């Protein structure tokens, strides 16, 4: 067992987890005051600094295994830790004027503001815990806690529609997380014969060391339950129904972190389990299952986009489409497809959160989320209008944005490894392109019907995210290429 003393590796991890937890406690006291939003931003900034510190430790080429092996950091999860902390920070900046306007308009009261800020930080803490833990049981607990936090955040407006969306989210994700629990118990059963009982049978590093000796029948059944369970949180078809309602009815900052962060964390849990199932089965079945679920998600979401009238629901279906594409890539496996999947996770998180930032301000200006009633954004607020337009082009895969590069890698991998699936992917991407662009173009360039906001919108996060997406589309630094390559090799397949 490793000692519980704080050292060079333990300290940044300890601070990474402690910052949002302490921030949640502090905001439970101060979240309703005028400085609540500022405290939220400062705590999120501190968490991001700790994530960068932890990344610097891992960049030295070593993995971190600390606190009696309870926490494990390698090239795969530290990438998502940094992305989660960064998007959490920029979303807190966007949230500051956005939620102030919501309060001024009477949609938020002081108790709701306290709940919102405290649960925001606790939600980030649970996602970071899920990403960094080595124990698959703790991973399940953290995902369940994140679910409970987001149920409260989705329902914070207390409207009938918001309560219905939160209830649907709770029920569907509760069923999904129960399936994930059963899959985790099956993993424990398979490991108990090799490792022995106790905590060690749920430690991922222990399971990974003996993955080729695990009972294939039990592992195949466990992976099915884990894929369905965590796939519910990922928004994969056919267990996706909670996602559009939660995005449409909750506050826009929550839509940004749900789409840009929570879906990634759930998919990360599936990837860790896939590594174990691949080792035990050796027949590619986990990958084929992910390909099927991913392809169904891409196709269904793409063909449902044109039916949407609410702008947040439309981009929620876009998230289902992109998470399906990422799942498809990881199902294909191999260094290029895995590299493309990791790059697409990064680009989708940055771009989709930027879109929701712009959408939030646009909906506040127009006083509605109905797309037919939002027109001429570029005339009254060029920055919001162009932010939405550029974000839309980026998420649709227009070059030179980074999503074009990741989609190119995934499609070329499909052409080589699964030729029959490539035309279906191209068809879905083309349908999604036409549906989304036809909706967004009149919103940005039509005759204006929007008004100015009482507080200046926070547009730095929008263009920071889009700038990063553009930069990574033009040039991926060698150190980042090496990082993605190491993480892709860890996934295998």
C-alpha positions in Angstrom: 0.0 0.0 0.0 1.1 3.5 -0.7 1.5 6.0 2.2 -1.1 8.7 2.8 1.5 11.5 3.1 1.2 14.5 0.8 4.0 14.7 -1.8 4.6 16.2 -5.2 2.0 14.0 -6.8 -0.6 14.0 -4.1 -0.7 17.7 -3.5 -2.1 18.9 -6.9 -4.7 16.1 -6.9 -5.7 16.9 -3.3 -6.2 20.5 -4.2 -8.0 19.7 -7.4 -10.7 17.8 -5.6 -10.7 20.0 -2.5 -11.3 23.3 -4.3 -14.7 22.6 -5.8 -15.9 20.7 -2.6 -14.8 23.6 -0.4 -16.2 26.0 -3.0 -19.6 24.2 -2.8 -19.7 24.6 1.0 -18.7 28.3 0.8 -21.3 29.0 -1.9 -24.0 27.2 0.2 -23.5 30.2 2.5 -22.7 33.0 0.0 -24.3 31.8 -3.3 -27.3 34.1 -2.9 -25.3 37.2 -2.3 -23.9 39.6 -4.9 -20.4 38.1 -4.6 -21.7 34.6 -5.1 -21.0 34.6 -8.8 -17.5 36.1 -8.3 -16.7 33.3 -5.7 -17.9 30.8 -8.2 -15.5 32.1 -10.8 -12.5 32.3 -8.4 -13.1 28.7 -7.2 -13.3 27.4 -10.8 -10.1 29.3 -11.6 -8.3 27.7 -8.7 -9.6 24.3 -9.8 -8.3 24.9 -13.3 -4.9 25.9 -11.9 -4.7 22.7 -10.0 -5.6 20.7 -13.1 -2.8 22.3 -15.0 -0.4 21.5 -12.2 -1.5 17.9 -12.2 -1.1 17.8 -16.0 2.5 19.1 -15.6 3.2 16.2 -13.2 1.8 13.6 -15.7 3.6 15.3 -18.6 6.9 14.1 -17.1 6.0 10.7 -18.5 4.8 8.9 -15.3 1.4 7.8 -14.1 0.2 8.8 -10.6 -1.1 6.2 -8.2 -1.8 7.6 -4.7 -3.8 7.4 -1.5 -3.7 3.6 -1.2 -4.2 3.3 -4.9 -7.6 5.0 -4.7 -6.7 7.6 -7.3 -4.9 6.9 -10.6 -3.9 9.5 -13.2 -2.5 8.7 -16.6 -2.4 10.3 -20.0 -6.0 9.5 -20.8 -7.8 10.9 -17.8 -5.6 13.8 -17.1 -6.5 15.2 -20.6 -10.2 15.0 -19.6 -9.5 16.5 -16.1 -7.9 19.6 -17.7 -10.7 19.9 -20.2 -13.3 19.5 -17.5 -11.7 22.1 -15.2 -11.2 24.6 -18.1 -14.7 24.4 -19.5 -16.0 24.6 -15.9 -14.1 27.8 -15.4 -15.2 29.5 -18.7 -18.8 28.5 -18.0 -18.6 30.1 -14.6 -17.5 33.3 -16.3 -20.4 33.1 -18.8 -22.8 32.3 -15.9 -22.0 35.5 -14.0 -24.0 38.0 -16.2 -26.4 35.3 -17.5 -27.7 34.3 -14.1 -27.8 38.0 -13.0 -30.2 38.7 -15.9 -32.2 35.6 -14.9 -32.5 37.0 -11.4 -33.5 40.4 -12.6 -36.2 38.9 -14.7 -37.6 37.0 -11.7 -36.7 33.5 -12.9 -34.2 33.1 -10.1 -34.7 33.9 -6.4 -32.0 34.2 -3.7 -32.5 30.6 -2.5 -32.3 29.3 -6.0 -29.1 31.2 -6.7 -27.6 29.6 -3.6 -28.6 26.2 -4.8 -27.4 26.9 -8.3 -23.9 28.0 -7.3 -23.4 25.3 -4.6 -24.6 22.5 -6.9 -22.5 23.8 -9.8 -19.3 23.3 -7.8 -20.4 20.0 -6.3 -21.2 18.8 -9.8 -17.7 19.7 -11.0 -16.2 18.0 -7.9 -18.1 14.7 -8.7 -17.0 14.7 -12.3 -13.4 15.3 -11.3 -13.7 12.5 -8.8 -15.1 10.1 -11.4 -12.2 10.9 -13.8 -9.4 10.5 -11.2 -10.6 7.5 -9.1 -9.0 4.1 -9.6 -11.9 2.3 -7.9 -14.7 1.4 -10.3 -17.1 1.4 -7.3 -16.2 5.0 -6.4 -16.5 5.9 -10.1 -20.2 4.7 -10.0 -20.8 6.6 -6.8 -19.4 9.8 -8.3 -21.5 9.4 -11.4 -24.6 8.9 -9.3 -23.8 12.0 -7.2 -23.2 14.0 -10.4 -26.7 12.9 -11.5 -28.3 14.1 -8.3 -26.6 17.4 -8.6 -27.7 18.0 -12.2 -31.3 17.0 -11.3 -31.4 19.9 -8.9 -29.7 22.2 -11.4 -32.1 21.3 -14.3 -35.1 21.9 -12.0 -33.8 25.1 -10.5 -36.4 27.3 -12.3 -39.2 25.3 -10.7 -41.5 25.6 -13.8 -43.7 22.7 -14.7 -41.6 22.0 -17.8 -38.3 22.2 -15.8 -39.7 19.8 -13.1 -40.9 17.4 -15.7 -37.5 17.4 -17.5 -35.7 16.9 -14.1 -38.0 14.0 -13.2 -37.5 12.4 -16.6 -33.7 12.9 -16.2 -33.8 11.3 -12.7 -35.8 8.3 -13.7 -34.0 7.4 -17.0 -30.5 8.1 -15.6 -31.5 6.3 -12.4 -32.4 3.2 -14.4 -29.2 3.6 -16.4 -27.0 4.0 -13.3 -28.6 0.9 -11.8 -27.6 -1.1 -14.8 -24.0 0.3 -14.5 -24.1 -0.8 -10.8 -25.0 -4.4 -11.9 -22.2 -4.4 -14.4 -19.8 -3.2 -11.8 -20.9 -6.0 -9.5 -20.3 -8.5 -12.3 -16.8 -7.1 -12.7 -16.2 -7.6 -9.0 -17.4 -11.2 -9.3 -15.0 -11.9 -12.2 -12.1 -10.4 -10.3 -12.8 -12.0 -7.0 -11.5 -15.4 -8.2 -8.2 -13.9 -9.3 -7.5 -11.0 -7.0 -9.5 -12.0 -4.0 -12.2 -10.1 -2.2 -12.0 -6.6 -0.9 -11.3 -3.2 -2.4 -8.6 -4.6 -4.7 -11.1 -6.4 -6.9 -12.5 -3.1 -8.0 -9.3 -1.2 -8.6 -8.9 -0.6 -12.3 -5.1 -1.0 -12.3 -5.5 -4.5 -10.6 -8.2 -5.5 -13.1 -6.1 -4.3 -16.0 -3.1 -6.3 -14.9 -5.2 -9.6 -15.0 -7.7 -8.7 -17.8 -6.7 -11.6 -20.0 -7.5 -14.0 -17.2 -10.9 -12.7 -16.4 -13.9 -15.0 -17.2 -15.1 -14.0 -20.7 -18.7 -14.9 -20.2 -19.0 -12.7 -17.1 -17.1 -9.9 -18.7 -19.3 -9.9 -21.8 -22.4 -9.6 -19.7 -20.8 -7.0 -17.5 -19.8 -4.8 -20.5 -23.4 -5.0 -21.9 -24.8 -3.6 -18.6 -22.0 -1.0 -18.3 -22.4 0.2 -21.9 -26.2 0.6 -21.4 -25.8 2.1 -18.0 -23.1 4.7 -18.7 -24.4 5.0 -22.3 -27.6 6.5 -20.7 -25.5 9.3 -19.3 -23.6 9.6 -22.6 -26.9 10.2 -24.4 -26.6 7.2 -26.8 -29.6 6.0 -28.7 -32.0 4.4 -27.6 -31.4 5.6 -24.0 -31.1 9.3 -24.9 -34.6 10.7 -24.2 -33.7 12.7 -21.1 -31.0 14.8 -22.8 -33.1 17.2 -25.1 -35.5 18.0 -22.3 -32.7 18.6 -19.7 -30.9 20.9 -22.1 -34.0 22.8 -23.1 -35.5 23.4 -19.6 -32.4 23.9 -17.4 -30.3 27.1 -17.2 -28.0 27.5 -20.2 -24.7 27.2 -18.2 -25.9 23.8 -17.1 -26.7 22.9 -20.8 -23.1 23.8 -21.6 -21.5 21.6 -18.9 -23.9 18.8 -19.5 -23.1 18.7 -23.2 -19.4 19.6 -22.9 -18.4 17.7 -19.8 -20.8 15.2 -18.3 -21.2 13.2 -21.6 -17.4 12.9 -21.8 -17.1 11.6 -18.3 -19.7 8.9 -18.9 -18.0 7.9 -22.1 -14.7 7.8 -20.2 -16.2 5.2 -17.9 -17.2 3.1 -20.9 -13.7 3.3 -22.3 -12.1 2.0 -19.0 -14.5 -0.9 -19.0 -13.9 -1.6 -22.8 -10.2 -2.0 -22.1 -11.0 -4.8 -19.6 -13.6 -6.4 -21.8 -11.3 -6.4 -24.8 -8.6 -8.1 -22.8 -10.9 -10.8 -21.5 -12.8 -11.5 -24.7 -10.2 -11.0 -27.4 -12.9 -11.1 -30.1 -13.7 -7.4 -30.7 -17.3 -7.7 -29.4 -17.1 -4.6 -27.2 -15.9 -2.6 -30.1 -18.7 -3.8 -32.4 -21.3 -3.0 -29.8 -20.0 0.5 -29.5 -20.0 0.9 -33.3 -23.7 -0.2 -33.4 -24.7 2.2 -30.6 -22.6 5.0 -32.0 -23.9 4.7 -35.6 -27.6 4.5 -34.4 -27.0 7.7 -32.4 -25.5 9.6 -35.3 -28.2 8.6 -37.7 -31.2 9.2 -35.5 -30.0 12.5 -34.1 -29.1 13.8 -37.6 -32.6 13.0 -39.0 -34.4 14.5 -35.9 -32.5 17.8 -36.1 -34.8 19.4 -38.7 -37.9 18.8 -36.6 -36.7 20.9 -33.7 -38.2 24.3 -32.9 -36.4 25.1 -29.7 -32.7 26.1 -30.2 -31.4 24.4 -27.1 -33.2 21.1 -28.0 -31.7 21.3 -31.5 -28.2 21.6 -30.2 -29.0 18.8 -27.6 -29.7 16.5 -30.6 -26.4 17.7 -32.1 -24.7 16.5 -28.9 -26.3 13.1 -29.3 -25.0 13.0 -32.9 -21.4 13.9 -31.9 -21.3 11.6 -28.9 -22.4 8.9 -31.2 -19.6 9.7 -33.6 -17.1 9.6 -30.8 -18.4 6.3 -29.6 -18.3 4.9 -33.1 -14.6 6.0 -33.4 -13.6 4.3 -30.1 -15.6 1.2 -31.2 -13.5 1.0 -34.4 -10.3 1.2 -32.3 -6.8 1.5 -33.5 -4.4 4.4 -33.1 -5.9 6.7 -35.8 -9.6 6.2 -34.8 -8.8 6.5 -31.1 -6.8 9.7 -31.8 -9.7 11.1 -33.8 -12.1 10.2 -31.0 -10.0 11.9 -28.4 -9.6 15.0 -30.6 -13.3 15.1 -31.3 -14.1 14.9 -27.6 -11.9 17.9 -27.0 -13.3 19.9 -30.0 -16.9 19.0 -29.2 -16.5 20.1 -25.6 -15.0 23.5 -26.5 -17.3 24.2 -29.5 -20.6 23.0 -28.1 -20.1 25.0 -24.8 -19.3 28.1 -26.9 -22.5 27.6 -28.9 -24.6 27.3 -25.7 -22.9 30.5 -24.4 -24.0 32.3 -27.5 -27.4 30.7 -27.5 -28.0 31.7 -23.9 -27.4 35.4 -24.7 -29.5 35.2 -27.9 -32.4 33.6 -26.1 -32.3 36.3 -23.4 -32.2 39.0 -26.0 -35.3 37.6 -27.8 -37.1 36.5 -24.7 -37.6 33.0 -26.2 -35.8 29.8 -27.2 -38.1 29.3 -30.2 -35.9 29.6 -33.3 -38.6 31.1 -35.5 -38.9 34.0 -33.0 -35.2 34.9 -32.9 -34.1 37.0 -35.8 -31.3 39.4 -36.8 -28.9 38.8 -34.0 -26.0 40.3 -35.9 -27.7 43.6 -36.2 -28.3 44.3 -32.5 -25.3 42.4 -31.2 -22.7 41.4 -33.8 -20.5 39.6 -31.3 -23.4 37.3 -30.2 -24.5 36.8 -33.8 -21.1 36.0 -35.1 -20.3 33.8 -32.1 -23.4 31.7 -32.8 -22.7 31.6 -36.6 -19.0 30.7 -36.2 -19.8 28.1 -33.5 -22.4 26.5 -35.8 -20.0 26.3 -38.7 -17.4 24.8 -36.4 -19.7 22.1 -34.9 -20.8 21.2 -38.5 -17.3 20.4 -39.4 -16.4 23.3 -41.6 -12.6 23.7 -42.2 -10.3 24.9 -40.8 -12.0 24.3 -37.4 -10.7 21.3 -35.4 -13.9 19.2 -35.8 -13.2 18.9 -39.5 -9.8 17.3 -38.7 -11.3 14.9 -36.1 -14.2 13.9 -38.4 -11.8 13.4 -41.3 -9.7 11.0 -39.2 -12.8 9.1 -38.1 -14.2 8.8 -41.6 -11.0 7.7 -43.1 -10.7 5.0 -40.4 -14.2 3.9 -41.2 -13.4 3.7 -44.9 -10.5 1.4 -44.1 -11.9 -0.7 -41.3 -15.7 -0.7 -41.9 -16.4 0.5 -45.4 -20.1 -0.1 -45.3 -20.5 2.4 -42.4 -18.7 5.3 -44.1 -21.5 6.3 -46.5 -24.0 6.2 -43.6 -21.8 8.6 -41.6 -21.4 10.9 -44.6 -25.2 10.9 -45.1 -25.9 11.7 -41.5 -23.3 14.5 -41.4 -24.7 16.0 -44.6 -28.3 15.9 -43.2 -27.2 17.5 -40.0 -25.3 20.2 -41.8 -28.3 21.2 -43.9 -30.8 21.1 -41.0 -28.7 23.1 -38.5 -27.5 25.7 -41.0 -31.0 26.3 -42.4 -32.2 27.1 -38.8 -29.3 29.2 -37.6 -28.8 31.4 -40.7 -32.0 33.5 -40.4 -31.5 33.8 -36.6 -28.2 35.5 -37.3 -28.9 37.5 -40.5 -32.7 38.0 -40.6 -34.7 41.1 -39.8 -34.0 41.9 -36.2 -36.5 41.5 -33.4 -34.2 41.3 -30.4 -33.3 43.8 -27.7 -30.2 44.8 -25.8 -29.5 43.1 -22.5 -29.3 45.1 -19.2 -25.9 43.5 -18.4 -23.1 43.1 -21.0 -22.9 39.5 -22.1 -19.7 37.5 -21.3 -18.4 36.8 -24.8 -14.7 36.1 -23.9 -15.5 32.4 -23.2 -17.3 32.1 -26.6 -14.4 33.4 -28.7 -11.7 31.7 -26.5 -13.3 28.3 -27.1 -13.8 29.0 -30.8 -10.2 30.4 -31.1 -8.8 27.2 -29.5 -10.9 25.1 -31.9 -9.6 27.1 -34.9 -6.0 26.9 -33.7 -6.2 23.1 -33.2 -7.7 22.8 -36.7 -4.8 24.6 -38.2 -2.0 23.1 -36.2 -1.8 20.6 -33.4 1.4 21.2 -31.3 3.8 18.1 -31.3 3.4 17.8 -27.5 -0.3 17.5 -27.8 0.0 15.0 -30.7 2.2 12.8 -28.5 -0.3 13.2 -25.6 -3.2 12.1 -27.8 -1.2 9.2 -29.2 -0.3 7.9 -25.7 -3.9 8.2 -24.6 -5.0 6.4 -27.8 -2.6 3.6 -27.2 -4.0 3.2 -23.6 -7.5 2.7 -25.1 -6.2 0.1 -27.5 -8.7 -1.9 -29.6 
